[in-house]
Amino acid sequence: MSDSFERNAAVIQRRWPALYARLMAEDSGTVQADLVEGQGSTLSIAGIQLTSRHDRTREALLQADSLPAGDAVVHLYGTGLGDLQGAVLQRPNLERVYVYILNGAVFALVLQLLDQTTWLDDPRVELLYAADLPEIRLPFFALPSELVLADDFNAKIRDRLISETHLVFNNREFNPDEPEIAERLAASADLVRNDTDVAELFGTHSGEVFVIATGPSLEKHFDNLRAIAGQVPRPLFICVDTAYRPLRDHGIRPDLVVSIDQRISERHLPAQGSEGIRLVYMPLVDPQLLMAWQGERYVGYSASPIYAHMREQLPKSSLYVGGSVIHPAVDLAVKMGASRITLFGADFAFPMNKTHAGWQDGDLGPQLGAARHWVLDGHGQRVKTQLNFRSYLCELERYIAGNPQVRFFNTSRDGALIVGTTFHPELTP
């Protein structure tokens, strides 16, 4: 062992003995590391530079400056080469800095190569694995390199960090001042005024609800769903808009359909045969589609600022939206009074080399070939996904955690593992 490792290990063993034991079990020998030189130098891990190779100190100071200046407690995700920790510890008002390991093997390797004792021995520092906590803490800075290099154990926290980092960017599309948005809301005003408030559905169903999304694993359940749909009594079927046509193509009529997106058209929600099927929508949905729908219509809002003015003028109740239509579908089930919610096609990933059930690759936007990210599936294996799907998954998991009175079941191990759900003992292949 190197002198650096012995010094670093001695501090960690003294301050965090349980964490020291975990670090000793990390296999740093599997880490592909190279020295990269410029005006300075850094480590490259599997082609990803941990820090700048020109001026690590200046980079760390810029990163530290992005954190609120007056906060006494800050959170740093990723250990890097210790530069950011050193920059943050220079703050005179700092009382505590939490440093979270995102890749245990990479950190174990750094401990062998560089002296980290200055920040490790500082009494203001607390060191832990990121996934030891179920949720991220604010304010934070996450090292970009380690968001890419995060290991499987810390993947869920990585996803939450990226989702939080991209929050402003993701919301840019929904600007109430955009002409297209303003025109759509104006065109929908009369429908919103006259259609039934979604609150009329709240408290009307206390049993089990099936919430059906459009992930590829849905294809394994068409036969089961068709058989269950013919039973009396049976669970209530709520589907998202893009699942409606595949369900109908397989002889399954949902009880309710939820739609929130201005890009949904009659191609996704054909009106023919929709009598007796209730449609729950938000005002961005195409008014022509709404007027053609033959079943009852219910309208509500999300908390988005785009609805602020309309909400004042035309009061209606709200459903939770976390970026995807699956969120209001689940929230509707909870507010209707469901005690059990079983999810179908809630994959948040591209298992079986498909993007969606019942649609061709690219029909609903993302293409399989463009997938550059991953989540862990129900088998503990990495499965392809895209960045916004991981964000939607995070928000669903947060919603589930906030509703412990409801039991949530998943029906597929092929899609993303959803924290807070249990695999359905009878309906999971």
ABEGO torsion letter per residue (X at the ends): XBAAAAAAAAAAAAABAAAAAAAAABBAAABBBBBBBBABBBBBBGGBBABBAABAAAAAAAAAAABBAABABBBBBEAEAGAAAAAAAABAABABBBBBBABAAAAAAAAAABBAAAAAABAABBBBBAAABABBBOBBBBBAAAAAABBAAAAAAAAAAAAAAAAAAAAAABBAABAAAAAAAAAAAAAAAABBBAAAABGABABBBBBBBABAAAAAAAAAAAAAAABOBBBBBBBBAAAAAAAAAAGBBBABBBBABAABBAAABBABGABGBBBBBBAABBAAAAAABABBBBBBBBABAAAAAAAAABBBBBBBBAGBAAAAAAAAAAAAGBABBBBBGBAGBBBGGBABBGBBBGAAGBBAAABABBBBBAAGBBBBBBAAAAAAAAAAAAAAAABAABBBBBABAABBBBBGBBBBAAABX
